[in-house]
Amino acid sequence: MIRPLLLISGFLLSTLLSSHALAAGNYEESLKLLADGVIAESVKAKKERLAIIDFTDAKGVVTPIGQFLAEELGTQLLVAGELKVVEHKLVSSTLKKRHITQIDAASPKALKGAAKAIRTDVFVMGSYLDAPEGILVTVKLINPSNAQAIGAARGMIPKAGPLAEMVKEANTPPPVKVEPPKGPTTPEGLGFHRNEFYELVVRTLSRQDNQIRMDLTIENRSPRDVKLLCLLQNTVLKDDQGGQWTQSVEGNREGLCTRGVELSPREKDRAVLTFTAPADSTAVSQFTFSFHEKSPRRDATFAIEGLAIETSPALPSPVTP
């Protein structure tokens, strides 16, 4: 029982290794055939020193696959030994320095200058197409004198070895970056309340004697006109000692709880409320703003806690000489 299994395993392994060896052989042979075509075209055009440019994809973009194919072709031409090949990095740096991005679209003057700098008599440019049966590579020989093609070669390169991995990587879609949903931003101020109709923000609290002034901003968040109106006697400040600071009609004749504030969609406006201290008021540090709404939501209430009075920075004491 064990012997047949070993025989089957050995057969499968030898088949797998043979297929890899065959693919590698086909790759080398196909690359050699492409190089032979370039050599034949160069000899026919009487060109001996080649400068190979990074190959591009079907869209004309230089890619890692294109760079790899250009270097592989250059190596194969050097192995053949019939032509001279300019060092690839020297070609790339020279063209970059002279701002030449496309050989066939460059001016003859610029191209001749680059060719003279690297002592080449022909540029080799190529493009490739990823096909099901392999990588179809088209190579053109470009005359530096007029930027015209003077020869071409074509070959199908199997997707084997490093090329297979590069093709697989190129065809792998990039990972989708999923950003967590952004929550609503917190407005600047001491505290706020937000609903489907409006956003109310307490900007500052300031005290003078037995009164506290509250500066507010209100923004309409709905697609319709909104009038915000509160009940005067029920909209109060409660301090942390249990005291209740109330509004008077005299101090809030044009206020939010007497006339209200009318806002168009997305409009923002400012409002001021003035609160008077209770008779037994003591030193307090924090407040809760209790709001009783009359419009747009009838008899709705909310509270904004942890409000503190702004304190002015202490002036430095005069220095006695």
Backbone bond lengths (Angstrom), bond angles and torsions (degrees), N, CA, C in turn:
res aa  C-N    CA-C-N  psi(-1)  N-CA   C-N-CA  omega(-1)  CA-C   N-CA-C  phi
1 M - - - 1.473 - - 1.523 110.22 -
2 I 1.353 116.47 -41.50 1.462 120.41 -177.80 1.526 110.59 -69.86
3 R 1.348 116.95 -38.73 1.469 120.69 -176.70 1.530 111.73 -61.99
4 P 1.366 118.92 -46.21 1.477 118.23 177.48 1.526 112.50 -60.22
5 L 1.343 116.84 -38.78 1.469 119.67 179.43 1.523 110.99 -63.26
6 L 1.336 116.38 -41.65 1.462 119.93 178.74 1.518 111.10 -64.11
7 L 1.325 116.47 -38.99 1.466 120.32 178.86 1.523 111.35 -64.30
8 I 1.355 115.84 -42.27 1.473 120.37 179.59 1.521 110.39 -65.05
9 S 1.362 116.25 -43.77 1.465 120.50 179.96 1.523 110.84 -62.26
10 G 1.330 115.59 -42.32 1.464 119.29 179.57 1.515 111.66 -64.18
11 F 1.339 115.79 -39.09 1.468 119.91 179.35 1.526 110.98 -64.76
12 L 1.352 116.72 -44.27 1.467 120.50 179.85 1.524 110.95 -63.69
13 L 1.353 115.96 -41.18 1.462 119.53 -179.43 1.521 111.13 -65.43
14 S 1.324 116.25 -42.19 1.467 119.31 -179.85 1.521 110.80 -66.79
15 T 1.344 116.50 -35.61 1.467 120.38 177.71 1.521 110.67 -65.06
16 L 1.348 115.35 -43.14 1.467 120.35 -179.97 1.524 110.80 -63.30
17 L 1.339 116.52 -46.02 1.464 120.07 179.46 1.517 111.27 -64.16
18 S 1.329 116.27 -37.06 1.463 120.01 179.11 1.517 111.09 -64.88
19 S 1.350 116.29 -40.61 1.467 119.68 -179.59 1.524 110.80 -65.42
20 H 1.357 116.67 -39.21 1.468 120.17 177.59 1.528 110.67 -65.62
21 A 1.320 115.92 -42.46 1.459 119.90 179.46 1.525 110.57 -64.48
22 L 1.344 116.27 -39.52 1.464 120.86 179.00 1.519 110.72 -64.54
23 A 1.369 116.29 -42.64 1.463 120.13 179.37 1.518 110.51 -63.67
24 A 1.351 116.14 -42.69 1.459 119.71 178.96 1.519 110.84 -64.36
25 G 1.350 115.98 -40.32 1.461 119.74 177.92 1.515 111.65 -63.77
26 N 1.316 117.06 -43.60 1.461 121.23 177.96 1.522 110.84 -62.08
27 Y 1.337 116.79 -38.20 1.468 121.02 179.58 1.522 110.29 -62.40
28 E 1.332 116.74 -50.94 1.461 121.06 -179.32 1.525 111.32 -62.77
29 E 1.333 116.06 -41.21 1.466 119.98 -179.27 1.527 111.20 -65.96
30 S 1.330 116.00 -41.66 1.470 120.00 179.65 1.521 110.86 -65.72
31 L 1.330 116.95 -39.80 1.459 120.91 178.44 1.526 110.52 -65.94
32 K 1.332 116.52 -38.14 1.470 120.89 178.41 1.524 110.73 -65.93
33 L 1.324 116.92 -39.95 1.467 120.26 178.45 1.524 111.06 -63.70
34 L 1.339 116.09 -40.01 1.465 119.90 177.96 1.526 110.07 -64.63
35 A 1.336 116.67 -43.23 1.468 120.45 178.20 1.524 111.09 -63.54
36 D 1.333 117.08 -38.84 1.469 120.27 177.77 1.523 111.07 -61.61
37 G 1.340 116.15 -38.23 1.463 119.65 177.81 1.521 111.51 -64.43
38 V 1.332 116.65 -40.49 1.472 120.75 178.33 1.525 110.25 -66.02
39 I 1.332 116.43 -41.39 1.469 120.29 178.80 1.524 110.34 -61.73
40 A 1.329 116.45 -44.97 1.466 120.36 -178.99 1.524 111.30 -61.42
41 E 1.326 116.99 -43.37 1.467 120.59 179.87 1.528 110.93 -67.37
42 S 1.325 117.28 -36.81 1.465 120.98 179.64 1.524 111.21 -67.69
43 V 1.324 115.96 -43.40 1.468 120.12 178.68 1.522 110.13 -63.32
44 K 1.330 116.14 -42.11 1.469 120.13 179.51 1.525 111.35 -61.85
45 A 1.358 116.42 -36.31 1.464 120.68 179.70 1.527 111.93 -88.01
46 K 1.344 116.72 1.36 1.461 122.76 179.49 1.532 111.75 59.99
47 K 1.338 114.96 45.03 1.465 121.67 177.13 1.527 108.29 -113.77
48 E 1.330 116.45 136.60 1.458 119.88 -173.88 1.530 114.30 -119.75
49 R 1.329 117.52 -25.39 1.474 119.74 -175.39 1.524 108.76 -118.26
50 L 1.331 116.84 112.49 1.462 122.96 -171.74 1.523 111.13 -102.55
51 A 1.328 115.34 143.30 1.472 122.17 172.11 1.527 107.34 -119.95
52 I 1.324 116.29 112.43 1.470 120.75 -174.58 1.526 110.14 -93.27
53 I 1.335 115.24 129.78 1.464 122.98 -179.50 1.529 109.08 -97.32
54 D 1.328 117.47 149.97 1.467 120.60 175.39 1.521 110.47 -54.84
55 F 1.331 116.20 132.86 1.461 120.73 179.54 1.532 110.43 -74.32
56 T 1.318 115.63 158.96 1.468 121.60 -179.78 1.520 110.39 -119.76
57 D 1.335 115.58 162.49 1.463 119.92 175.45 1.525 109.70 -82.70
58 A 1.334 116.93 -170.54 1.462 121.07 -176.85 1.523 112.48 -65.06
59 K 1.339 117.18 -19.44 1.466 121.27 179.80 1.525 112.64 -94.11
60 G 1.330 116.55 2.19 1.453 119.48 179.68 1.509 114.41 83.14
61 V 1.323 117.29 18.03 1.463 122.11 -177.49 1.527 109.67 -103.61
62 V 1.327 116.02 131.52 1.466 120.29 175.37 1.526 109.01 -70.35
63 T 1.315 116.91 128.15 1.463 122.46 -177.28 1.528 109.73 -127.52
64 P 1.331 117.77 166.24 1.469 119.80 174.76 1.529 112.58 -56.82
65 I 1.337 117.06 -36.00 1.468 120.04 177.42 1.523 109.91 -64.33
66 G 1.338 116.60 -44.00 1.461 120.73 179.11 1.518 112.18 -62.89
67 Q 1.308 117.13 -41.06 1.467 120.76 177.88 1.529 110.68 -64.67
68 F 1.334 115.88 -40.73 1.464 120.84 179.63 1.529 110.83 -63.83
69 L 1.330 117.06 -45.18 1.466 120.85 -179.42 1.525 111.10 -63.53
70 A 1.334 117.32 -39.77 1.464 120.63 179.24 1.530 110.65 -63.36
71 E 1.324 116.91 -43.17 1.461 120.32 179.80 1.533 111.41 -68.68
72 E 1.329 116.59 -37.78 1.465 120.26 178.04 1.525 111.24 -64.46
73 L 1.331 116.60 -41.01 1.464 120.00 178.16 1.528 110.24 -65.50
74 G 1.331 116.45 -42.00 1.463 119.65 178.33 1.516 112.08 -60.71
75 T 1.337 116.56 -41.25 1.465 120.54 178.34 1.523 111.08 -63.90
76 Q 1.339 116.57 -41.72 1.461 120.99 -179.65 1.530 111.24 -64.87
77 L 1.340 116.39 -37.22 1.469 120.20 178.19 1.526 110.83 -67.71
78 L 1.325 116.65 -37.71 1.463 120.11 177.09 1.524 111.08 -65.94
79 V 1.336 116.23 -39.14 1.466 120.57 178.79 1.524 110.32 -63.30
80 A 1.342 116.24 -39.96 1.470 120.36 179.39 1.527 110.54 -63.15
81 G 1.317 117.51 -36.10 1.459 121.76 173.41 1.509 116.34 77.76
82 E 1.311 119.18 7.36 1.467 120.73 -177.86 1.526 112.72 -89.53
83 L 1.335 117.21 -20.67 1.462 121.72 -178.00 1.523 109.63 -130.20
84 K 1.311 115.24 161.42 1.454 121.05 173.87 1.529 109.18 -97.68
85 V 1.331 116.36 140.86 1.465 121.83 -177.84 1.526 108.60 -123.45
86 V 1.343 115.83 125.99 1.461 121.07 178.53 1.528 109.12 -69.27
87 E 1.318 116.57 140.72 1.473 120.92 179.74 1.531 110.00 -55.41
88 H 1.333 115.63 130.91 1.473 121.63 -169.39 1.531 112.41 -61.74
89 K 1.325 117.99 -41.94 1.463 120.67 -179.05 1.523 111.38 -65.27
90 L 1.334 116.58 -34.74 1.464 120.50 178.07 1.522 110.62 -65.14
91 V 1.323 116.17 -40.37 1.470 120.40 178.09 1.528 110.30 -62.12
92 S 1.328 116.38 -48.79 1.470 120.80 -177.48 1.520 111.53 -62.62
93 S 1.335 117.63 -45.38 1.467 120.54 -177.81 1.525 111.64 -67.34
94 T 1.336 117.20 -35.89 1.469 120.29 179.32 1.518 111.25 -66.97
95 L 1.321 116.94 -44.87 1.468 120.37 179.29 1.526 110.99 -65.31
96 K 1.328 116.46 -39.24 1.466 120.08 178.83 1.523 110.94 -65.05
97 K 1.321 115.98 -41.28 1.464 120.78 179.54 1.518 111.27 -62.84
98 R 1.326 117.05 -33.51 1.469 121.61 -178.47 1.530 112.30 -96.36
99 H 1.340 116.29 9.70 1.469 122.73 176.10 1.533 112.47 57.69
100 I 1.325 116.00 39.47 1.465 121.08 176.14 1.523 107.62 -102.30
101 T 1.319 116.64 112.49 1.466 121.04 -178.09 1.526 112.46 -103.42
102 Q 1.329 117.76 -27.12 1.462 122.15 179.26 1.524 108.65 -132.32
103 I 1.314 115.94 117.84 1.458 120.87 -177.32 1.521 111.86 -62.55
104 D 1.338 117.00 -47.06 1.465 119.94 -175.51 1.521 112.70 -73.03
105 A 1.354 117.23 -12.60 1.465 120.00 179.36 1.527 112.36 -107.27
106 A 1.322 117.30 -2.62 1.463 120.60 -178.61 1.523 110.75 -76.98
107 S 1.311 116.21 156.51 1.465 120.63 177.58 1.526 109.01 -72.02
108 P 1.337 117.08 143.45 1.471 119.53 179.51 1.523 113.08 -55.11
109 K 1.339 116.87 -35.02 1.462 120.29 -179.30 1.527 110.90 -64.37
110 A 1.363 115.92 -45.97 1.464 120.00 179.53 1.520 110.86 -65.63
111 L 1.331 115.97 -39.14 1.457 120.61 -178.39 1.529 111.15 -68.11
112 K 1.317 116.58 -40.68 1.467 120.72 178.33 1.526 110.49 -63.98
113 G 1.350 116.04 -38.10 1.458 119.25 178.53 1.514 112.07 -65.15
114 A 1.348 116.47 -41.19 1.463 120.43 178.12 1.522 111.18 -66.65
115 A 1.342 116.52 -40.84 1.462 120.80 179.50 1.527 111.13 -63.67
116 K 1.320 115.90 -39.29 1.464 120.08 179.04 1.525 111.00 -66.76
117 A 1.361 116.20 -37.12 1.462 120.36 -178.01 1.527 111.93 -64.85
118 I 1.323 117.65 -34.97 1.469 120.57 -178.60 1.533 112.09 -106.19
119 R 1.332 116.01 5.90 1.468 123.34 176.87 1.532 112.01 53.79
120 T 1.328 115.17 55.33 1.461 120.79 175.73 1.519 109.41 -117.64
121 D 1.311 116.90 151.52 1.462 119.69 177.25 1.523 112.82 -111.69
122 V 1.341 117.13 2.45 1.467 119.99 174.53 1.534 109.38 -159.94
123 F 1.325 115.36 139.91 1.464 121.31 173.71 1.529 108.83 -98.17
124 V 1.323 116.04 141.29 1.464 121.62 177.57 1.522 107.96 -114.28
125 M 1.323 116.32 114.47 1.461 120.94 177.25 1.520 108.84 -117.74
126 G 1.321 116.56 154.75 1.455 119.55 -177.23 1.512 112.45 -149.62
127 S 1.310 114.81 161.70 1.462 121.99 175.11 1.520 107.91 -138.61
128 Y 1.326 115.73 159.27 1.460 118.75 -178.61 1.523 110.42 -137.17
129 L 1.314 115.17 156.99 1.461 122.61 178.27 1.518 108.20 -131.87
130 D 1.317 116.14 126.22 1.463 121.24 179.23 1.521 108.59 -79.40
131 A 1.332 116.28 106.70 1.463 122.60 -179.53 1.527 109.25 -110.59
132 P 1.345 117.82 160.95 1.472 119.79 -179.68 1.524 113.16 -58.25
133 E 1.334 117.23 -35.90 1.460 120.07 -176.52 1.523 113.94 -86.47
134 G 1.338 117.22 -7.42 1.458 120.08 179.78 1.518 111.52 157.70
135 I 1.327 115.85 -163.97 1.460 122.04 177.98 1.527 108.24 -103.98
136 L 1.328 116.11 113.21 1.461 121.18 179.09 1.528 108.54 -83.77
137 V 1.335 116.11 116.45 1.463 121.92 -175.96 1.524 109.68 -111.28
138 T 1.328 116.26 129.58 1.462 122.64 175.59 1.522 108.50 -116.94
139 V 1.321 116.48 125.86 1.461 122.40 -177.63 1.522 109.30 -116.94
140 K 1.334 116.24 136.11 1.471 121.71 177.71 1.520 110.14 -123.62
141 L 1.324 115.46 143.27 1.449 122.15 173.86 1.524 108.29 -98.92
142 I 1.322 117.51 124.51 1.461 122.49 -175.24 1.527 109.67 -112.20
143 N 1.330 115.26 126.53 1.463 121.87 177.99 1.527 109.60 -76.53
144 P 1.326 119.78 121.88 1.466 120.97 -178.78 1.527 113.67 -64.17
145 S 1.330 117.26 -22.09 1.465 119.96 -176.20 1.515 113.02 -69.35
146 N 1.345 116.71 -33.54 1.472 119.53 -176.36 1.527 113.76 -136.81
147 A 1.330 117.69 5.95 1.469 123.22 -179.88 1.524 112.38 59.33
148 Q 1.336 117.32 29.37 1.458 121.88 179.64 1.528 110.15 -106.22
149 A 1.351 115.56 149.00 1.460 120.86 178.18 1.522 109.73 -73.67
150 I 1.314 116.38 134.25 1.468 120.80 179.61 1.525 111.43 -119.98
151 G 1.316 116.72 4.81 1.450 120.51 178.08 1.514 110.49 179.00
152 A 1.336 116.24 161.51 1.464 120.17 -178.77 1.514 109.80 -153.75
153 A 1.336 115.08 153.80 1.461 121.93 175.72 1.520 108.00 -143.61
154 R 1.326 115.58 152.83 1.466 119.71 -177.68 1.520 109.16 -140.96
155 G 1.339 115.34 146.97 1.448 119.56 178.15 1.516 111.67 -159.06
156 M 1.338 115.91 156.68 1.464 122.56 177.16 1.526 108.35 -104.65
157 I 1.336 116.22 117.57 1.464 121.46 -178.45 1.523 109.05 -101.44
158 P 1.337 118.81 124.68 1.473 120.18 178.80 1.532 111.59 -64.35
159 K 1.316 115.11 150.64 1.468 120.72 176.96 1.525 108.39 -83.93
160 A 1.327 115.41 85.48 1.460 120.72 -177.10 1.520 109.61 -134.03
161 G 1.338 115.25 158.61 1.452 120.64 176.43 1.517 112.92 60.73
162 P 1.338 116.50 -140.71 1.476 120.06 -179.24 1.526 112.82 -59.70
163 L 1.329 116.51 -32.27 1.467 120.08 -179.94 1.521 111.02 -62.92
164 A 1.331 116.85 -37.93 1.469 120.42 179.33 1.521 110.87 -62.57
165 E 1.330 116.74 -42.13 1.465 120.59 179.02 1.523 111.38 -66.10
166 M 1.328 116.60 -38.96 1.463 120.38 -179.66 1.523 111.10 -67.20
167 V 1.326 116.80 -40.00 1.466 120.70 177.75 1.524 110.33 -65.22
168 K 1.329 116.19 -42.20 1.462 120.49 178.62 1.522 110.98 -61.31
169 E 1.336 115.91 -43.11 1.463 120.32 179.68 1.523 111.19 -66.14
170 A 1.344 116.59 -39.30 1.467 120.37 -179.68 1.521 111.77 -66.58
171 N 1.334 116.68 -31.35 1.466 120.65 -178.28 1.522 113.09 -88.93
172 T 1.328 117.07 -3.86 1.465 120.20 177.87 1.519 109.26 -81.04
173 P 1.326 118.05 121.59 1.472 119.31 -179.41 1.519 110.79 -63.69
174 P 1.318 117.21 143.13 1.471 119.77 179.39 1.515 110.67 -64.43
175 P 1.331 117.53 148.06 1.470 119.55 179.36 1.519 110.89 -63.09
176 V 1.313 114.38 139.60 1.461 119.98 179.58 1.519 108.79 -81.60
177 K 1.307 115.37 121.57 1.458 120.59 179.95 1.522 108.90 -86.02
178 V 1.321 114.45 112.74 1.464 119.97 -178.92 1.521 108.48 -98.56
179 E 1.295 115.55 114.32 1.459 119.97 178.49 1.522 109.76 -89.50
180 P 1.317 116.43 138.52 1.470 118.41 177.86 1.518 110.16 -62.18
181 P 1.326 116.25 143.83 1.468 118.64 179.94 1.521 111.09 -59.51
182 K 1.298 114.37 135.64 1.460 119.56 -179.84 1.519 110.36 -82.05
183 G 1.311 115.51 128.08 1.457 120.11 177.29 1.512 110.74 -78.54
184 P 1.303 116.41 171.65 1.467 119.71 178.76 1.521 110.67 -63.14
185 T 1.318 115.61 142.15 1.457 120.39 -179.15 1.524 110.72 -73.22
186 T 1.315 115.39 151.77 1.465 121.00 176.63 1.521 108.75 -93.24
187 P 1.323 118.14 119.35 1.465 120.05 -178.04 1.524 111.42 -69.91
188 E 1.322 115.84 157.20 1.456 120.81 177.59 1.522 109.75 -74.19
189 G 1.305 116.30 137.04 1.455 120.95 179.92 1.517 111.09 150.77
190 L 1.328 115.83 -172.99 1.462 120.82 -179.59 1.519 112.58 -82.42
191 G 1.315 117.13 -26.02 1.457 122.28 -178.46 1.512 109.13 178.35
192 F 1.331 116.65 163.95 1.464 118.92 -177.50 1.523 110.76 -152.95
193 H 1.332 114.09 163.71 1.462 122.19 170.96 1.525 106.93 -134.09
194 R 1.350 115.67 137.57 1.458 120.40 -177.77 1.522 109.26 -134.49
195 N 1.329 116.74 133.91 1.467 121.82 173.29 1.523 108.42 -139.60
196 E 1.340 116.10 -171.07 1.464 118.78 -175.33 1.518 113.58 -69.86
197 F 1.338 117.39 -15.69 1.463 120.80 -177.69 1.528 113.03 -97.87
198 Y 1.307 117.45 -41.56 1.466 119.31 -172.68 1.524 110.77 -155.13
199 E 1.335 113.18 167.52 1.461 121.10 172.36 1.520 107.76 -124.79
200 L 1.328 116.04 125.59 1.460 121.87 179.70 1.524 108.11 -114.25
201 V 1.335 116.03 125.60 1.463 121.57 -177.48 1.522 109.38 -122.13
202 V 1.335 116.06 127.03 1.465 120.94 172.70 1.526 107.52 -83.13
203 R 1.329 115.71 110.73 1.460 120.06 -177.11 1.528 111.99 -82.41
204 T 1.318 116.92 -51.64 1.467 120.11 -177.34 1.522 110.92 -145.15
205 L 1.324 115.46 155.24 1.466 123.95 169.18 1.523 107.04 -126.24
206 S 1.320 116.31 127.41 1.468 119.87 177.60 1.527 109.02 -134.13
207 R 1.332 115.55 142.85 1.465 120.06 -176.25 1.527 110.55 -117.24
208 Q 1.334 113.91 139.41 1.459 121.18 172.68 1.527 108.15 -138.10
209 D 1.309 115.09 113.67 1.466 121.52 -176.78 1.524 109.69 58.91
210 N 1.335 117.17 -120.19 1.468 120.11 -176.49 1.526 112.55 -101.23
211 Q 1.324 117.12 21.48 1.464 120.45 179.90 1.531 110.97 -127.20
212 I 1.334 113.57 149.90 1.464 121.06 175.84 1.525 108.34 -122.49
213 R 1.310 115.08 130.80 1.465 121.42 177.80 1.530 108.03 -103.67
214 M 1.346 115.44 129.23 1.460 121.58 179.05 1.531 109.30 -114.30
215 D 1.335 116.02 121.85 1.466 121.35 175.78 1.523 108.87 -97.26
216 L 1.336 115.55 129.44 1.459 122.29 -176.90 1.523 110.45 -125.19
217 T 1.331 115.36 155.59 1.462 121.29 164.05 1.515 107.60 -124.83
218 I 1.328 115.48 139.92 1.463 121.94 178.76 1.517 107.95 -125.14
219 E 1.327 116.46 131.74 1.469 121.47 178.85 1.522 109.68 -124.09
220 N 1.319 116.40 131.76 1.463 122.09 177.03 1.528 108.56 -75.85
221 R 1.325 118.01 120.22 1.462 122.92 -179.07 1.522 112.48 -103.42
222 S 1.335 117.57 0.55 1.461 121.46 -176.18 1.531 109.97 -101.33
223 P 1.339 117.52 165.07 1.470 120.31 178.60 1.528 113.37 -80.82
224 R 1.324 117.57 3.26 1.471 120.99 -178.16 1.528 110.48 -122.81
225 D 1.325 114.84 166.33 1.465 119.76 174.56 1.526 109.51 -63.74
226 V 1.319 115.51 142.32 1.464 121.24 -178.72 1.523 108.91 -132.22
227 K 1.330 115.50 137.16 1.460 120.58 170.91 1.518 107.78 -115.04
228 L 1.344 115.26 120.21 1.460 120.41 178.87 1.522 108.65 -99.70
229 L 1.333 114.94 123.39 1.466 121.42 -178.57 1.520 108.18 -140.44
230 C 1.342 116.82 135.88 1.461 120.50 179.75 1.530 110.35 -119.82
231 L 1.328 116.06 162.66 1.464 121.95 177.56 1.527 108.96 -83.76
232 L 1.307 116.22 122.06 1.462 122.26 -173.26 1.526 112.36 -58.31
233 Q 1.343 116.65 -50.49 1.455 120.15 -173.13 1.527 113.16 -72.50
234 N 1.341 117.37 -19.49 1.466 120.17 -177.18 1.531 113.38 -104.62
235 T 1.316 117.76 -6.31 1.469 121.13 177.91 1.522 107.43 -97.28
236 V 1.329 116.41 105.49 1.466 121.22 -168.26 1.529 110.99 -136.83
237 L 1.322 114.15 168.72 1.460 122.56 169.84 1.516 108.59 -107.85
238 K 1.327 117.31 130.47 1.460 121.54 177.38 1.520 107.98 -112.81
239 D 1.342 116.24 123.88 1.463 118.40 -178.42 1.520 110.98 -88.41
240 D 1.333 115.42 172.18 1.463 119.94 -175.18 1.522 113.28 -77.49
241 Q 1.353 117.68 0.96 1.464 121.94 175.00 1.522 111.69 -102.87
242 G 1.335 116.67 6.00 1.460 120.74 179.25 1.514 113.91 92.53
243 G 1.328 117.59 -1.93 1.462 120.64 179.36 1.518 111.85 -77.32
244 Q 1.342 115.07 152.18 1.461 120.73 -179.18 1.530 109.51 -120.21
245 W 1.333 115.99 118.92 1.451 123.05 179.68 1.523 107.96 -95.54
246 T 1.323 116.34 124.97 1.464 120.67 -172.42 1.529 111.40 -114.58
247 Q 1.338 113.84 168.19 1.459 120.65 177.05 1.534 109.67 -101.01
248 S 1.296 115.52 146.46 1.468 120.66 173.56 1.523 108.85 -111.08
249 V 1.329 115.50 153.61 1.463 119.77 178.85 1.525 109.92 -63.33
250 E 1.343 116.42 -39.73 1.462 120.28 -177.55 1.534 111.88 -62.45
251 G 1.315 116.72 -36.71 1.460 119.67 -177.35 1.510 114.24 -87.72
252 N 1.337 117.20 -4.60 1.473 119.86 -176.41 1.523 111.37 -138.72
253 R 1.346 117.69 41.93 1.471 120.47 -176.63 1.533 112.13 -63.32
254 E 1.327 117.38 -33.90 1.466 120.57 -179.98 1.531 110.78 -107.08
255 G 1.320 116.36 21.41 1.454 119.79 -171.32 1.515 114.76 -85.28
256 L 1.320 112.20 -178.59 1.460 121.64 -177.36 1.520 112.17 -66.39
257 C 1.344 116.91 -26.26 1.461 120.47 -176.74 1.534 112.78 -100.78
258 T 1.324 117.26 6.56 1.478 119.98 176.75 1.524 111.12 -118.18
259 R 1.325 116.45 -54.56 1.465 120.24 178.91 1.527 112.13 -101.14
260 G 1.323 116.87 -27.70 1.453 120.18 -177.44 1.527 111.79 82.29
261 V 1.324 115.65 176.39 1.470 122.90 178.71 1.521 108.41 -128.66
262 E 1.340 116.60 125.80 1.462 122.19 178.06 1.526 109.28 -102.37
263 L 1.329 115.52 131.30 1.464 120.99 -175.43 1.521 110.93 -131.53
264 S 1.337 115.88 137.64 1.457 121.56 171.32 1.527 108.69 -78.87
265 P 1.339 118.65 167.40 1.462 120.46 178.59 1.531 112.11 -53.84
266 R 1.323 116.94 129.45 1.463 126.26 179.77 1.526 114.02 67.47
267 E 1.310 117.84 6.84 1.463 120.38 178.44 1.524 110.01 -78.62
268 K 1.326 115.73 146.31 1.457 122.06 178.35 1.530 108.89 -123.59
269 D 1.341 116.14 140.38 1.463 120.43 179.54 1.526 109.20 -141.55
270 R 1.320 114.62 170.48 1.453 121.53 -177.09 1.519 109.32 -112.69
271 A 1.330 116.68 148.63 1.466 121.62 177.08 1.524 108.98 -142.24
272 V 1.341 115.45 155.15 1.464 121.55 179.77 1.524 108.78 -130.09
273 L 1.322 116.51 132.08 1.462 122.34 174.59 1.527 108.29 -119.40
274 T 1.345 115.61 140.09 1.464 120.71 179.18 1.521 109.36 -118.34
275 F 1.320 116.88 126.96 1.462 122.87 -177.52 1.531 109.36 -116.31
276 T 1.339 114.86 141.55 1.468 121.37 179.99 1.521 109.66 -106.81
277 A 1.333 116.09 139.80 1.462 121.46 -176.27 1.523 111.08 -68.96
278 P 1.340 117.31 150.52 1.465 120.55 173.21 1.528 110.10 -69.30
279 A 1.317 116.46 164.31 1.475 121.41 -175.68 1.518 112.05 -61.16
280 D 1.320 118.07 -37.15 1.468 121.33 -176.34 1.531 111.40 -99.84
281 S 1.334 117.34 34.92 1.463 121.25 -177.06 1.519 111.47 -65.10
282 T 1.337 115.37 137.37 1.468 122.07 175.93 1.531 108.05 -121.08
283 A 1.310 115.46 -176.43 1.467 119.41 178.65 1.529 109.59 -65.69
284 V 1.313 116.37 125.85 1.470 121.78 -178.61 1.524 108.69 -127.61
285 S 1.340 115.65 157.93 1.467 119.74 -178.34 1.524 112.92 -123.18
286 Q 1.350 116.76 -29.20 1.460 118.74 -177.46 1.520 110.69 -135.32
287 F 1.376 113.29 155.61 1.457 119.83 -177.62 1.524 110.24 -134.74
288 T 1.340 113.10 158.63 1.461 121.82 169.74 1.522 107.64 -119.28
289 F 1.323 115.72 126.45 1.458 121.42 179.45 1.525 108.04 -90.77
290 S 1.335 116.26 114.26 1.465 121.97 -179.80 1.523 108.48 -103.46
291 F 1.325 116.12 117.48 1.468 121.71 -172.57 1.529 109.55 -113.08
292 H 1.332 116.39 127.38 1.464 121.83 177.03 1.531 107.56 -112.96
293 E 1.305 114.64 111.29 1.469 120.93 -172.99 1.531 111.35 -88.52
294 K 1.324 114.64 139.85 1.464 121.28 176.02 1.526 111.02 -110.45
295 S 1.330 115.78 -30.83 1.463 122.48 178.74 1.539 107.73 -152.88
296 P 1.321 119.12 140.75 1.469 128.00 9.08 1.528 113.73 -83.48
297 R 1.334 118.24 -14.25 1.465 120.62 178.79 1.525 108.08 -103.21
298 R 1.294 116.36 116.99 1.460 120.14 -176.76 1.529 110.71 -70.37
299 D 1.341 115.04 126.83 1.467 123.53 175.99 1.533 114.03 60.49
300 A 1.319 116.93 27.72 1.470 119.52 173.71 1.526 109.01 -84.37
301 T 1.309 116.83 145.94 1.469 120.87 179.85 1.524 110.44 -132.51
302 F 1.317 115.50 151.60 1.463 121.00 172.25 1.523 108.05 -154.55
303 A 1.318 116.10 166.06 1.466 121.53 -179.65 1.523 109.56 -134.57
304 I 1.323 116.18 141.73 1.463 122.88 174.09 1.525 107.01 -115.99
305 E 1.313 116.98 115.13 1.459 122.02 -172.93 1.533 112.14 -98.89
306 G 1.327 114.00 167.63 1.460 120.71 173.01 1.509 115.27 71.18
307 L 1.331 118.25 29.73 1.461 121.50 179.39 1.524 109.83 -84.33
308 A 1.321 116.19 136.41 1.465 120.95 -178.80 1.522 109.87 -125.76
309 I 1.325 115.18 147.14 1.464 121.03 179.28 1.521 109.53 -75.82
310 E 1.331 115.07 137.68 1.453 119.56 176.14 1.520 110.13 -68.52
311 T 1.308 115.66 136.81 1.470 119.97 177.87 1.513 109.02 -113.99
312 S 1.303 116.09 134.57 1.462 120.83 178.96 1.515 109.11 -75.33
313 P 1.336 117.98 142.61 1.470 119.77 178.72 1.523 111.12 -62.90
314 A 1.326 115.78 139.97 1.467 120.61 -177.52 1.520 110.44 -68.17
315 L 1.308 115.32 137.53 1.459 120.34 178.17 1.523 109.40 -76.50
316 P 1.325 117.99 142.88 1.472 119.51 179.94 1.526 110.92 -67.52
317 S 1.313 116.31 142.64 1.468 121.21 179.61 1.518 109.69 -70.91
318 P 1.333 116.97 139.46 1.470 118.86 179.49 1.524 110.93 -65.74
319 V 1.308 114.70 141.23 1.469 120.42 -178.92 1.521 109.23 -88.18
320 T 1.333 116.19 124.79 1.470 120.88 179.52 1.518 109.80 -81.24
321 P 1.328 116.28 123.47 1.476 117.73 -179.12 1.526 111.15 -67.72
